[in-house]
Amino acid sequence: MGISNLEDAVRFIGLELKDNPGADIVKLIEEASQKFDLNPMQQEFLTNKYILKK
């Protein structure tokens, strides 16, 4: 677990959004979090990046 997992999750979400721009981002974040075993801080980062656009 670590930065590599977070990078993999960002890559995964990016590819999914490229293939399906209308995808449910919340579900993608949940799926990536489980698939790459992200911790709550990493999940928050993804939420900020994709939902809150921070």
mmCIF entry with sequence, helices, sheets and N, C-alpha, C, O atoms, coordinates in Angstrom:
data_MODEL
# 
_entry.id   MODEL 
# 
_entity.id                         1 
_entity.type                       polymer 
_entity.pdbx_number_of_molecules   1 
# 
_entity_poly.entity_id                      1 
_entity_poly.type                           'polypeptide(L)' 
_entity_poly.nstd_linkage                   no 
_entity_poly.nstd_monomer                   no 
_entity_poly.pdbx_seq_one_letter_code       MGISNLEDAVRFIGLELKDNPGADIVKLIEEASQKFDLNPMQQEFLTNKYILKK 
_entity_poly.pdbx_seq_one_letter_code_can   MGISNLEDAVRFIGLELKDNPGADIVKLIEEASQKFDLNPMQQEFLTNKYILKK 
_entity_poly.pdbx_strand_id                 A 
# 
loop_
_entity_poly_seq.entity_id 
_entity_poly_seq.num 
_entity_poly_seq.mon_id 
_entity_poly_seq.hetero 
1 1  MET n 
1 2  GLY n 
1 3  ILE n 
1 4  SER n 
1 5  ASN n 
1 6  LEU n 
1 7  GLU n 
1 8  ASP n 
1 9  ALA n 
1 10 VAL n 
1 11 ARG n 
1 12 PHE n 
1 13 ILE n 
1 14 GLY n 
1 15 LEU n 
1 16 GLU n 
1 17 LEU n 
1 18 LYS n 
1 19 ASP n 
1 20 ASN n 
1 21 PRO n 
1 22 GLY n 
1 23 ALA n 
1 24 ASP n 
1 25 ILE n 
1 26 VAL n 
1 27 LYS n 
1 28 LEU n 
1 29 ILE n 
1 30 GLU n 
1 31 GLU n 
1 32 ALA n 
1 33 SER n 
1 34 GLN n 
1 35 LYS n 
1 36 PHE n 
1 37 ASP n 
1 38 LEU n 
1 39 ASN n 
1 40 PRO n 
1 41 MET n 
1 42 GLN n 
1 43 GLN n 
1 44 GLU n 
1 45 PHE n 
1 46 LEU n 
1 47 THR n 
1 48 ASN n 
1 49 LYS n 
1 50 TYR n 
1 51 ILE n 
1 52 LEU n 
1 53 LYS n 
1 54 LYS n 
# 
_struct_asym.id          A 
_struct_asym.entity_id   1 
# 
loop_
_struct_conf.conf_type_id 
_struct_conf.id 
_struct_conf.pdbx_PDB_helix_id 
_struct_conf.beg_label_comp_id 
_struct_conf.beg_label_asym_id 
_struct_conf.beg_label_seq_id 
_struct_conf.pdbx_beg_PDB_ins_code 
_struct_conf.end_label_comp_id 
_struct_conf.end_label_asym_id 
_struct_conf.end_label_seq_id 
_struct_conf.pdbx_end_PDB_ins_code 
_struct_conf.beg_auth_comp_id 
_struct_conf.beg_auth_asym_id 
_struct_conf.beg_auth_seq_id 
_struct_conf.end_auth_comp_id 
_struct_conf.end_auth_asym_id 
_struct_conf.end_auth_seq_id 
_struct_conf.pdbx_PDB_helix_class 
_struct_conf.details 
_struct_conf.pdbx_PDB_helix_length 
HELX_P HELX_P1 AA1 ILE A 3  ? ASP A 19 ? ILE A 3  ASP A 19 1 ? 17 
HELX_P HELX_P2 AA2 ILE A 25 ? LYS A 35 ? ILE A 25 LYS A 35 1 ? 11 
HELX_P HELX_P3 AA3 PRO A 40 ? TYR A 50 ? PRO A 40 TYR A 50 1 ? 11 
# 
_struct_conf_type.id          HELX_P 
_struct_conf_type.criteria    ? 
_struct_conf_type.reference   ? 
# 
loop_
_atom_site.group_PDB 
_atom_site.id 
_atom_site.type_symbol 
_atom_site.label_atom_id 
_atom_site.label_alt_id 
_atom_site.label_comp_id 
_atom_site.label_asym_id 
_atom_site.label_entity_id 
_atom_site.label_seq_id 
_atom_site.pdbx_PDB_ins_code 
_atom_site.Cartn_x 
_atom_site.Cartn_y 
_atom_site.Cartn_z 
_atom_site.occupancy 
_atom_site.B_iso_or_equiv 
_atom_site.pdbx_formal_charge 
_atom_site.auth_seq_id 
_atom_site.auth_comp_id 
_atom_site.auth_asym_id 
_atom_site.auth_atom_id 
_atom_site.pdbx_PDB_model_num 
ATOM 1   N N  . MET A 1 1  ? 0.862   -1.181 0.000   1.00 0.00 ? 1  MET A N  1 
ATOM 2   C CA . MET A 1 1  ? 0.000   0.000  0.000   1.00 0.00 ? 1  MET A CA 1 
ATOM 3   C C  . MET A 1 1  ? 0.899   1.232  0.000   1.00 0.00 ? 1  MET A C  1 
ATOM 4   O O  . MET A 1 1  ? 1.959   1.238  0.626   1.00 0.00 ? 1  MET A O  1 
ATOM 5   N N  . GLY A 1 2  ? 0.467   2.268  -0.704  1.00 0.00 ? 2  GLY A N  1 
ATOM 6   C CA . GLY A 1 2  ? 1.251   3.485  -0.705  1.00 0.00 ? 2  GLY A CA 1 
ATOM 7   C C  . GLY A 1 2  ? 0.985   4.317  -1.937  1.00 0.00 ? 2  GLY A C  1 
ATOM 8   O O  . GLY A 1 2  ? -0.090  4.264  -2.535  1.00 0.00 ? 2  GLY A O  1 
ATOM 9   N N  . ILE A 1 3  ? 1.989   5.083  -2.296  1.00 0.00 ? 3  ILE A N  1 
ATOM 10  C CA . ILE A 1 3  ? 1.840   6.006  -3.417  1.00 0.00 ? 3  ILE A CA 1 
ATOM 11  C C  . ILE A 1 3  ? 1.548   5.251  -4.713  1.00 0.00 ? 3  ILE A C  1 
ATOM 12  O O  . ILE A 1 3  ? 0.742   5.701  -5.528  1.00 0.00 ? 3  ILE A O  1 
ATOM 13  N N  . SER A 1 4  ? 2.194   4.118  -4.901  1.00 0.00 ? 4  SER A N  1 
ATOM 14  C CA . SER A 1 4  ? 1.976   3.334  -6.116  1.00 0.00 ? 4  SER A CA 1 
ATOM 15  C C  . SER A 1 4  ? 0.503   2.951  -6.265  1.00 0.00 ? 4  SER A C  1 
ATOM 16  O O  . SER A 1 4  ? -0.053  3.027  -7.361  1.00 0.00 ? 4  SER A O  1 
ATOM 17  N N  . ASN A 1 5  ? -0.127  2.541  -5.163  1.00 0.00 ? 5  ASN A N  1 
ATOM 18  C CA . ASN A 1 5  ? -1.546  2.189  -5.215  1.00 0.00 ? 5  ASN A CA 1 
ATOM 19  C C  . ASN A 1 5  ? -2.391  3.389  -5.596  1.00 0.00 ? 5  ASN A C  1 
ATOM 20  O O  . ASN A 1 5  ? -3.336  3.266  -6.375  1.00 0.00 ? 5  ASN A O  1 
ATOM 21  N N  . LEU A 1 6  ? -2.059  4.540  -5.056  1.00 0.00 ? 6  LEU A N  1 
ATOM 22  C CA . LEU A 1 6  ? -2.806  5.753  -5.379  1.00 0.00 ? 6  LEU A CA 1 
ATOM 23  C C  . LEU A 1 6  ? -2.613  6.122  -6.847  1.00 0.00 ? 6  LEU A C  1 
ATOM 24  O O  . LEU A 1 6  ? -3.566  6.500  -7.529  1.00 0.00 ? 6  LEU A O  1 
ATOM 25  N N  . GLU A 1 7  ? -1.393  6.012  -7.323  1.00 0.00 ? 7  GLU A N  1 
ATOM 26  C CA . GLU A 1 7  ? -1.127  6.278  -8.741  1.00 0.00 ? 7  GLU A CA 1 
ATOM 27  C C  . GLU A 1 7  ? -1.909  5.312  -9.620  1.00 0.00 ? 7  GLU A C  1 
ATOM 28  O O  . GLU A 1 7  ? -2.475  5.715  -10.636 1.00 0.00 ? 7  GLU A O  1 
ATOM 29  N N  . ASP A 1 8  ? -1.944  4.047  -9.237  1.00 0.00 ? 8  ASP A N  1 
ATOM 30  C CA . ASP A 1 8  ? -2.700  3.052  -9.993  1.00 0.00 ? 8  ASP A CA 1 
ATOM 31  C C  . ASP A 1 8  ? -4.191  3.388  -9.987  1.00 0.00 ? 8  ASP A C  1 
ATOM 32  O O  . ASP A 1 8  ? -4.870  3.229  -11.001 1.00 0.00 ? 8  ASP A O  1 
ATOM 33  N N  . ALA A 1 9  ? -4.693  3.849  -8.853  1.00 0.00 ? 9  ALA A N  1 
ATOM 34  C CA . ALA A 1 9  ? -6.110  4.214  -8.751  1.00 0.00 ? 9  ALA A CA 1 
ATOM 35  C C  . ALA A 1 9  ? -6.428  5.406  -9.647  1.00 0.00 ? 9  ALA A C  1 
ATOM 36  O O  . ALA A 1 9  ? -7.450  5.410  -10.333 1.00 0.00 ? 9  ALA A O  1 
ATOM 37  N N  . VAL A 1 10 ? -5.562  6.416  -9.646  1.00 0.00 ? 10 VAL A N  1 
ATOM 38  C CA . VAL A 1 10 ? -5.770  7.595  -10.507 1.00 0.00 ? 10 VAL A CA 1 
ATOM 39  C C  . VAL A 1 10 ? -5.749  7.163  -11.972 1.00 0.00 ? 10 VAL A C  1 
ATOM 40  O O  . VAL A 1 10 ? -6.580  7.606  -12.766 1.00 0.00 ? 10 VAL A O  1 
ATOM 41  N N  . ARG A 1 11 ? -4.807  6.306  -12.326 1.00 0.00 ? 11 ARG A N  1 
ATOM 42  C CA . ARG A 1 11 ? -4.715  5.792  -13.696 1.00 0.00 ? 11 ARG A CA 1 
ATOM 43  C C  . ARG A 1 11 ? -5.985  5.025  -14.068 1.00 0.00 ? 11 ARG A C  1 
ATOM 44  O O  . ARG A 1 11 ? -6.537  5.215  -15.151 1.00 0.00 ? 11 ARG A O  1 
ATOM 45  N N  . PHE A 1 12 ? -6.440  4.161  -13.167 1.00 0.00 ? 12 PHE A N  1 
ATOM 46  C CA . PHE A 1 12 ? -7.645  3.364  -13.390 1.00 0.00 ? 12 PHE A CA 1 
ATOM 47  C C  . PHE A 1 12 ? -8.850  4.276  -13.628 1.00 0.00 ? 12 PHE A C  1 
ATOM 48  O O  . PHE A 1 12 ? -9.595  4.085  -14.589 1.00 0.00 ? 12 PHE A O  1 
ATOM 49  N N  . ILE A 1 13 ? -9.039  5.262  -12.758 1.00 0.00 ? 13 ILE A N  1 
ATOM 50  C CA . ILE A 1 13 ? -10.183 6.169  -12.894 1.00 0.00 ? 13 ILE A CA 1 
ATOM 51  C C  . ILE A 1 13 ? -10.077 6.962  -14.192 1.00 0.00 ? 13 ILE A C  1 
ATOM 52  O O  . ILE A 1 13 ? -11.069 7.134  -14.902 1.00 0.00 ? 13 ILE A O  1 
ATOM 53  N N  . GLY A 1 14 ? -8.888  7.439  -14.499 1.00 0.00 ? 14 GLY A N  1 
ATOM 54  C CA . GLY A 1 14 ? -8.690  8.189  -15.735 1.00 0.00 ? 14 GLY A CA 1 
ATOM 55  C C  . GLY A 1 14 ? -9.048  7.380  -16.969 1.00 0.00 ? 14 GLY A C  1 
ATOM 56  O O  . GLY A 1 14 ? -9.708  7.885  -17.878 1.00 0.00 ? 14 GLY A O  1 
ATOM 57  N N  . LEU A 1 15 ? -8.618  6.130  -17.005 1.00 0.00 ? 15 LEU A N  1 
ATOM 58  C CA . LEU A 1 15 ? -8.931  5.272  -18.147 1.00 0.00 ? 15 LEU A CA 1 
ATOM 59  C C  . LEU A 1 15 ? -10.428 4.976  -18.236 1.00 0.00 ? 15 LEU A C  1 
ATOM 60  O O  . LEU A 1 15 ? -11.005 4.966  -19.323 1.00 0.00 ? 15 LEU A O  1 
ATOM 61  N N  . GLU A 1 16 ? -11.041 4.738  -17.093 1.00 0.00 ? 16 GLU A N  1 
ATOM 62  C CA . GLU A 1 16 ? -12.485 4.482  -17.085 1.00 0.00 ? 16 GLU A CA 1 
ATOM 63  C C  . GLU A 1 16 ? -13.257 5.704  -17.589 1.00 0.00 ? 16 GLU A C  1 
ATOM 64  O O  . GLU A 1 16 ? -14.212 5.568  -18.354 1.00 0.00 ? 16 GLU A O  1 
ATOM 65  N N  . LEU A 1 17 ? -12.842 6.893  -17.159 1.00 0.00 ? 17 LEU A N  1 
ATOM 66  C CA . LEU A 1 17 ? -13.525 8.115  -17.599 1.00 0.00 ? 17 LEU A CA 1 
ATOM 67  C C  . LEU A 1 17 ? -13.276 8.391  -19.080 1.00 0.00 ? 17 LEU A C  1 
ATOM 68  O O  . LEU A 1 17 ? -14.137 8.936  -19.771 1.00 0.00 ? 17 LEU A O  1 
ATOM 69  N N  . LYS A 1 18 ? -12.103 8.014  -19.556 1.00 0.00 ? 18 LYS A N  1 
ATOM 70  C CA . LYS A 1 18 ? -11.802 8.183  -20.988 1.00 0.00 ? 18 LYS A CA 1 
ATOM 71  C C  . LYS A 1 18 ? -12.720 7.288  -21.821 1.00 0.00 ? 18 LYS A C  1 
ATOM 72  O O  . LYS A 1 18 ? -13.253 7.712  -22.847 1.00 0.00 ? 18 LYS A O  1 
ATOM 73  N N  . ASP A 1 19 ? -12.899 6.044  -21.367 1.00 0.00 ? 19 ASP A N  1 
ATOM 74  C CA . ASP A 1 19 ? -13.751 5.099  -22.080 1.00 0.00 ? 19 ASP A CA 1 
ATOM 75  C C  . ASP A 1 19 ? -15.238 5.432  -21.916 1.00 0.00 ? 19 ASP A C  1 
ATOM 76  O O  . ASP A 1 19 ? -16.035 5.204  -22.825 1.00 0.00 ? 19 ASP A O  1 
ATOM 77  N N  . ASN A 1 20 ? -15.598 5.969  -20.758 1.00 0.00 ? 20 ASN A N  1 
ATOM 78  C CA . ASN A 1 20 ? -16.997 6.257  -20.461 1.00 0.00 ? 20 ASN A CA 1 
ATOM 79  C C  . ASN A 1 20 ? -17.091 7.580  -19.689 1.00 0.00 ? 20 ASN A C  1 
ATOM 80  O O  . ASN A 1 20 ? -17.161 7.576  -18.460 1.00 0.00 ? 20 ASN A O  1 
ATOM 81  N N  . PRO A 1 21 ? -17.093 8.711  -20.409 1.00 0.00 ? 21 PRO A N  1 
ATOM 82  C CA . PRO A 1 21 ? -17.102 10.025 -19.744 1.00 0.00 ? 21 PRO A CA 1 
ATOM 83  C C  . PRO A 1 21 ? -18.298 10.247 -18.822 1.00 0.00 ? 21 PRO A C  1 
ATOM 84  O O  . PRO A 1 21 ? -18.230 11.088 -17.925 1.00 0.00 ? 21 PRO A O  1 
ATOM 85  N N  . GLY A 1 22 ? -19.379 9.521  -19.020 1.00 0.00 ? 22 GLY A N  1 
ATOM 86  C CA . GLY A 1 22 ? -20.565 9.690  -18.185 1.00 0.00 ? 22 GLY A CA 1 
ATOM 87  C C  . GLY A 1 22 ? -20.603 8.771  -16.979 1.00 0.00 ? 22 GLY A C  1 
ATOM 88  O O  . GLY A 1 22 ? -21.626 8.679  -16.300 1.00 0.00 ? 22 GLY A O  1 
ATOM 89  N N  . ALA A 1 23 ? -19.496 8.087  -16.703 1.00 0.00 ? 23 ALA A N  1 
ATOM 90  C CA . ALA A 1 23 ? -19.462 7.132  -15.593 1.00 0.00 ? 23 ALA A CA 1 
ATOM 91  C C  . ALA A 1 23 ? -19.707 7.840  -14.255 1.00 0.00 ? 23 ALA A C  1 
ATOM 92  O O  . ALA A 1 23 ? -19.398 9.020  -14.094 1.00 0.00 ? 23 ALA A O  1 
ATOM 93  N N  . ASP A 1 24 ? -20.259 7.102  -13.320 1.00 0.00 ? 24 ASP A N  1 
ATOM 94  C CA . ASP A 1 24 ? -20.511 7.607  -11.970 1.00 0.00 ? 24 ASP A CA 1 
ATOM 95  C C  . ASP A 1 24 ? -19.178 7.669  -11.221 1.00 0.00 ? 24 ASP A C  1 
ATOM 96  O O  . ASP A 1 24 ? -18.618 6.635  -10.854 1.00 0.00 ? 24 ASP A O  1 
ATOM 97  N N  . ILE A 1 25 ? -18.680 8.869  -10.999 1.00 0.00 ? 25 ILE A N  1 
ATOM 98  C CA . ILE A 1 25 ? -17.359 9.052  -10.400 1.00 0.00 ? 25 ILE A CA 1 
ATOM 99  C C  . ILE A 1 25 ? -17.307 8.523  -8.964  1.00 0.00 ? 25 ILE A C  1 
ATOM 100 O O  . ILE A 1 25 ? -16.275 8.014  -8.526  1.00 0.00 ? 25 ILE A O  1 
ATOM 101 N N  . VAL A 1 26 ? -18.403 8.641  -8.245  1.00 0.00 ? 26 VAL A N  1 
ATOM 102 C CA . VAL A 1 26 ? -18.428 8.140  -6.860  1.00 0.00 ? 26 VAL A CA 1 
ATOM 103 C C  . VAL A 1 26 ? -18.228 6.625  -6.864  1.00 0.00 ? 26 VAL A C  1 
ATOM 104 O O  . VAL A 1 26 ? -17.471 6.092  -6.053  1.00 0.00 ? 26 VAL A O  1 
ATOM 105 N N  . LYS A 1 27 ? -18.902 5.943  -7.769  1.00 0.00 ? 27 LYS A N  1 
ATOM 106 C CA . LYS A 1 27 ? -18.745 4.485  -7.863  1.00 0.00 ? 27 LYS A CA 1 
ATOM 107 C C  . LYS A 1 27 ? -17.338 4.121  -8.312  1.00 0.00 ? 27 LYS A C  1 
ATOM 108 O O  . LYS A 1 27 ? -16.766 3.142  -7.832  1.00 0.00 ? 27 LYS A O  1 
ATOM 109 N N  . LEU A 1 28 ? -16.777 4.901  -9.227  1.00 0.00 ? 28 LEU A N  1 
ATOM 110 C CA . LEU A 1 28 ? -15.404 4.629  -9.671  1.00 0.00 ? 28 LEU A CA 1 
ATOM 111 C C  . LEU A 1 28 ? -14.417 4.795  -8.524  1.00 0.00 ? 28 LEU A C  1 
ATOM 112 O O  . LEU A 1 28 ? -13.493 3.992  -8.387  1.00 0.00 ? 28 LEU A O  1 
ATOM 113 N N  . ILE A 1 29 ? -14.594 5.817  -7.701  1.00 0.00 ? 29 ILE A N  1 
ATOM 114 C CA . ILE A 1 29 ? -13.708 6.033  -6.552  1.00 0.00 ? 29 ILE A CA 1 
ATOM 115 C C  . ILE A 1 29 ? -13.839 4.870  -5.574  1.00 0.00 ? 29 ILE A C  1 
ATOM 116 O O  . ILE A 1 29 ? -12.839 4.372  -5.057  1.00 0.00 ? 29 ILE A O  1 
ATOM 117 N N  . GLU A 1 30 ? -15.069 4.441  -5.322  1.00 0.00 ? 30 GLU A N  1 
ATOM 118 C CA . GLU A 1 30 ? -15.278 3.298  -4.420  1.00 0.00 ? 30 GLU A CA 1 
ATOM 119 C C  . GLU A 1 30 ? -14.620 2.039  -4.977  1.00 0.00 ? 30 GLU A C  1 
ATOM 120 O O  . GLU A 1 30 ? -13.962 1.297  -4.247  1.00 0.00 ? 30 GLU A O  1 
ATOM 121 N N  . GLU A 1 31 ? -14.804 1.807  -6.270  1.00 0.00 ? 31 GLU A N  1 
ATOM 122 C CA . GLU A 1 31 ? -14.217 0.621  -6.902  1.00 0.00 ? 31 GLU A CA 1 
ATOM 123 C C  . GLU A 1 31 ? -12.690 0.669  -6.848  1.00 0.00 ? 31 GLU A C  1 
ATOM 124 O O  . GLU A 1 31 ? -12.043 -0.323 -6.512  1.00 0.00 ? 31 GLU A O  1 
ATOM 125 N N  . ALA A 1 32 ? -12.119 1.832  -7.182  1.00 0.00 ? 32 ALA A N  1 
ATOM 126 C CA . ALA A 1 32 ? -10.662 1.985  -7.145  1.00 0.00 ? 32 ALA A CA 1 
ATOM 127 C C  . ALA A 1 32 ? -10.133 1.825  -5.722  1.00 0.00 ? 32 ALA A C  1 
ATOM 128 O O  . ALA A 1 32 ? -9.073  1.235  -5.512  1.00 0.00 ? 32 ALA A O  1 
ATOM 129 N N  . SER A 1 33 ? -10.869 2.348  -4.754  1.00 0.00 ? 33 SER A N  1 
ATOM 130 C CA . SER A 1 33 ? -10.442 2.253  -3.352  1.00 0.00 ? 33 SER A CA 1 
ATOM 131 C C  . SER A 1 33 ? -10.349 0.803  -2.901  1.00 0.00 ? 33 SER A C  1 
ATOM 132 O O  . SER A 1 33 ? -9.413  0.422  -2.199  1.00 0.00 ? 33 SER A O  1 
ATOM 133 N N  . GLN A 1 34 ? -11.314 0.006  -3.305  1.00 0.00 ? 34 GLN A N  1 
ATOM 134 C CA . GLN A 1 34 ? -11.295 -1.412 -2.937  1.00 0.00 ? 34 GLN A CA 1 
ATOM 135 C C  . GLN A 1 34 ? -10.238 -2.168 -3.739  1.00 0.00 ? 34 GLN A C  1 
ATOM 136 O O  . GLN A 1 34 ? -9.475  -2.962 -3.189  1.00 0.00 ? 34 GLN A O  1 
ATOM 137 N N  . LYS A 1 35 ? -10.206 -1.911 -5.039  1.00 0.00 ? 35 LYS A N  1 
ATOM 138 C CA . LYS A 1 35 ? -9.297  -2.638 -5.924  1.00 0.00 ? 35 LYS A CA 1 
ATOM 139 C C  . LYS A 1 35 ? -7.829  -2.411 -5.551  1.00 0.00 ? 35 LYS A C  1 
ATOM 140 O O  . LYS A 1 35 ? -7.014  -3.330 -5.628  1.00 0.00 ? 35 LYS A O  1 
ATOM 141 N N  . PHE A 1 36 ? -7.499  -1.178 -5.147  1.00 0.00 ? 36 PHE A N  1 
ATOM 142 C CA . PHE A 1 36 ? -6.107  -0.836 -4.857  1.00 0.00 ? 36 PHE A CA 1 
ATOM 143 C C  . PHE A 1 36 ? -5.840  -0.666 -3.363  1.00 0.00 ? 36 PHE A C  1 
ATOM 144 O O  . PHE A 1 36 ? -4.783  -0.172 -2.971  1.00 0.00 ? 36 PHE A O  1 
ATOM 145 N N  . ASP A 1 37 ? -6.801  -1.075 -2.527  1.00 0.00 ? 37 ASP A N  1 
ATOM 146 C CA . ASP A 1 37 ? -6.639  -1.084 -1.069  1.00 0.00 ? 37 ASP A CA 1 
ATOM 147 C C  . ASP A 1 37 ? -6.179  0.275  -0.538  1.00 0.00 ? 37 ASP A C  1 
ATOM 148 O O  . ASP A 1 37 ? -5.168  0.383  0.155   1.00 0.00 ? 37 ASP A O  1 
ATOM 149 N N  . LEU A 1 38 ? -6.952  1.305  -0.885  1.00 0.00 ? 38 LEU A N  1 
ATOM 150 C CA . LEU A 1 38 ? -6.587  2.662  -0.465  1.00 0.00 ? 38 LEU A CA 1 
ATOM 151 C C  . LEU A 1 38 ? -7.055  2.936  0.954   1.00 0.00 ? 38 LEU A C  1 
ATOM 152 O O  . LEU A 1 38 ? -8.059  2.390  1.413   1.00 0.00 ? 38 LEU A O  1 
ATOM 153 N N  . ASN A 1 39 ? -6.310  3.792  1.638   1.00 0.00 ? 39 ASN A N  1 
ATOM 154 C CA . ASN A 1 39 ? -6.702  4.195  2.986   1.00 0.00 ? 39 ASN A CA 1 
ATOM 155 C C  . ASN A 1 39 ? -7.629  5.415  2.885   1.00 0.00 ? 39 ASN A C  1 
ATOM 156 O O  . ASN A 1 39 ? -7.775  5.985  1.803   1.00 0.00 ? 39 ASN A O  1 
ATOM 157 N N  . PRO A 1 40 ? -8.253  5.820  3.994   1.00 0.00 ? 40 PRO A N  1 
ATOM 158 C CA . PRO A 1 40 ? -9.199  6.944  3.945   1.00 0.00 ? 40 PRO A CA 1 
ATOM 159 C C  . PRO A 1 40 ? -8.595  8.251  3.411   1.00 0.00 ? 40 PRO A C  1 
ATOM 160 O O  . PRO A 1 40 ? -9.282  9.011  2.729   1.00 0.00 ? 40 PRO A O  1 
ATOM 161 N N  . MET A 1 41 ? -7.344  8.512  3.708   1.00 0.00 ? 41 MET A N  1 
ATOM 162 C CA . MET A 1 41 ? -6.725  9.742  3.194   1.00 0.00 ? 41 MET A CA 1 
ATOM 163 C C  . MET A 1 41 ? -6.588  9.692  1.673   1.00 0.00 ? 41 MET A C  1 
ATOM 164 O O  . MET A 1 41 ? -6.782  10.700 0.994   1.00 0.00 ? 41 MET A O  1 
ATOM 165 N N  . GLN A 1 42 ? -6.257  8.534  1.153   1.00 0.00 ? 42 GLN A N  1 
ATOM 166 C CA . GLN A 1 42 ? -6.136  8.376  -0.293  1.00 0.00 ? 42 GLN A CA 1 
ATOM 167 C C  . GLN A 1 42 ? -7.504  8.492  -0.961  1.00 0.00 ? 42 GLN A C  1 
ATOM 168 O O  . GLN A 1 42 ? -7.618  9.065  -2.045  1.00 0.00 ? 42 GLN A O  1 
ATOM 169 N N  . GLN A 1 43 ? -8.529  7.961  -0.329  1.00 0.00 ? 43 GLN A N  1 
ATOM 170 C CA . GLN A 1 43 ? -9.890  8.106  -0.851  1.00 0.00 ? 43 GLN A CA 1 
ATOM 171 C C  . GLN A 1 43 ? -10.301 9.575  -0.862  1.00 0.00 ? 43 GLN A C  1 
ATOM 172 O O  . GLN A 1 43 ? -10.931 10.047 -1.808  1.00 0.00 ? 43 GLN A O  1 
ATOM 173 N N  . GLU A 1 44 ? -9.940  10.282 0.188   1.00 0.00 ? 44 GLU A N  1 
ATOM 174 C CA . GLU A 1 44 ? -10.252 11.714 0.256   1.00 0.00 ? 44 GLU A CA 1 
ATOM 175 C C  . GLU A 1 44 ? -9.536  12.477 -0.856  1.00 0.00 ? 44 GLU A C  1 
ATOM 176 O O  . GLU A 1 44 ? -10.100 13.396 -1.449  1.00 0.00 ? 44 GLU A O  1 
ATOM 177 N N  . PHE A 1 45 ? -8.293  12.091 -1.135  1.00 0.00 ? 45 PHE A N  1 
ATOM 178 C CA . PHE A 1 45 ? -7.560  12.716 -2.226  1.00 0.00 ? 45 PHE A CA 1 
ATOM 179 C C  . PHE A 1 45 ? -8.316  12.539 -3.547  1.00 0.00 ? 45 PHE A C  1 
ATOM 180 O O  . PHE A 1 45 ? -8.472  13.493 -4.309  1.00 0.00 ? 45 PHE A O  1 
ATOM 181 N N  . LEU A 1 46 ? -8.781  11.324 -3.812  1.00 0.00 ? 46 LEU A N  1 
ATOM 182 C CA . LEU A 1 46 ? -9.525  11.071 -5.047  1.00 0.00 ? 46 LEU A CA 1 
ATOM 183 C C  . LEU A 1 46 ? -10.819 11.873 -5.096  1.00 0.00 ? 46 LEU A C  1 
ATOM 184 O O  . LEU A 1 46 ? -11.185 12.405 -6.144  1.00 0.00 ? 46 LEU A O  1 
ATOM 185 N N  . THR A 1 47 ? -11.508 11.959 -3.966  1.00 0.00 ? 47 THR A N  1 
ATOM 186 C CA . THR A 1 47 ? -12.729 12.761 -3.901  1.00 0.00 ? 47 THR A CA 1 
ATOM 187 C C  . THR A 1 47 ? -12.422 14.217 -4.210  1.00 0.00 ? 47 THR A C  1 
ATOM 188 O O  . THR A 1 47 ? -13.134 14.854 -4.986  1.00 0.00 ? 47 THR A O  1 
ATOM 189 N N  . ASN A 1 48 ? -11.364 14.744 -3.606  1.00 0.00 ? 48 ASN A N  1 
ATOM 190 C CA . ASN A 1 48 ? -10.982 16.136 -3.863  1.00 0.00 ? 48 ASN A CA 1 
ATOM 191 C C  . ASN A 1 48 ? -10.610 16.340 -5.328  1.00 0.00 ? 48 ASN A C  1 
ATOM 192 O O  . ASN A 1 48 ? -10.986 17.342 -5.935  1.00 0.00 ? 48 ASN A O  1 
ATOM 193 N N  . LYS A 1 49 ? -9.879  15.398 -5.886  1.00 0.00 ? 49 LYS A N  1 
ATOM 194 C CA . LYS A 1 49 ? -9.404  15.521 -7.267  1.00 0.00 ? 49 LYS A CA 1 
ATOM 195 C C  . LYS A 1 49 ? -10.538 15.450 -8.281  1.00 0.00 ? 49 LYS A C  1 
ATOM 196 O O  . LYS A 1 49 ? -10.587 16.255 -9.211  1.00 0.00 ? 49 LYS A O  1 
ATOM 197 N N  . TYR A 1 50 ? -11.442 14.503 -8.111  1.00 0.00 ? 50 TYR A N  1 
ATOM 198 C CA . TYR A 1 50 ? -12.442 14.244 -9.136  1.00 0.00 ? 50 TYR A CA 1 
ATOM 199 C C  . TYR A 1 50 ? -13.814 14.869 -8.863  1.00 0.00 ? 50 TYR A C  1 
ATOM 200 O O  . TYR A 1 50 ? -14.549 15.173 -9.802  1.00 0.00 ? 50 TYR A O  1 
ATOM 201 N N  . ILE A 1 51 ? -14.162 15.060 -7.606  1.00 0.00 ? 51 ILE A N  1 
ATOM 202 C CA . ILE A 1 51 ? -15.489 15.585 -7.302  1.00 0.00 ? 51 ILE A CA 1 
ATOM 203 C C  . ILE A 1 51 ? -15.418 17.062 -6.944  1.00 0.00 ? 51 ILE A C  1 
ATOM 204 O O  . ILE A 1 51 ? -16.178 17.870 -7.477  1.00 0.00 ? 51 ILE A O  1 
ATOM 205 N N  . LEU A 1 52 ? -14.517 17.413 -6.053  1.00 0.00 ? 52 LEU A N  1 
ATOM 206 C CA . LEU A 1 52 ? -14.417 18.799 -5.603  1.00 0.00 ? 52 LEU A CA 1 
ATOM 207 C C  . LEU A 1 52 ? -13.490 19.628 -6.484  1.00 0.00 ? 52 LEU A C  1 
ATOM 208 O O  . LEU A 1 52 ? -13.458 20.855 -6.385  1.00 0.00 ? 52 LEU A O  1 
ATOM 209 N N  . LYS A 1 53 ? -12.730 18.943 -7.352  1.00 0.00 ? 53 LYS A N  1 
ATOM 210 C CA . LYS A 1 53 ? -11.816 19.590 -8.310  1.00 0.00 ? 53 LYS A CA 1 
ATOM 211 C C  . LYS A 1 53 ? -10.801 20.492 -7.618  1.00 0.00 ? 53 LYS A C  1 
ATOM 212 O O  . LYS A 1 53 ? -10.504 21.585 -8.102  1.00 0.00 ? 53 LYS A O  1 
ATOM 213 N N  . LYS A 1 54 ? -10.264 20.033 -6.476  1.00 0.00 ? 54 LYS A N  1 
ATOM 214 C CA . LYS A 1 54 ? -9.256  20.819 -5.742  1.00 0.00 ? 54 LYS A CA 1 
ATOM 215 C C  . LYS A 1 54 ? -7.878  20.501 -6.240  1.00 0.00 ? 54 LYS A C  1 
ATOM 216 O O  . LYS A 1 54 ? -6.899  21.060 -5.746  1.00 0.00 ? 54 LYS A O  1 
# 
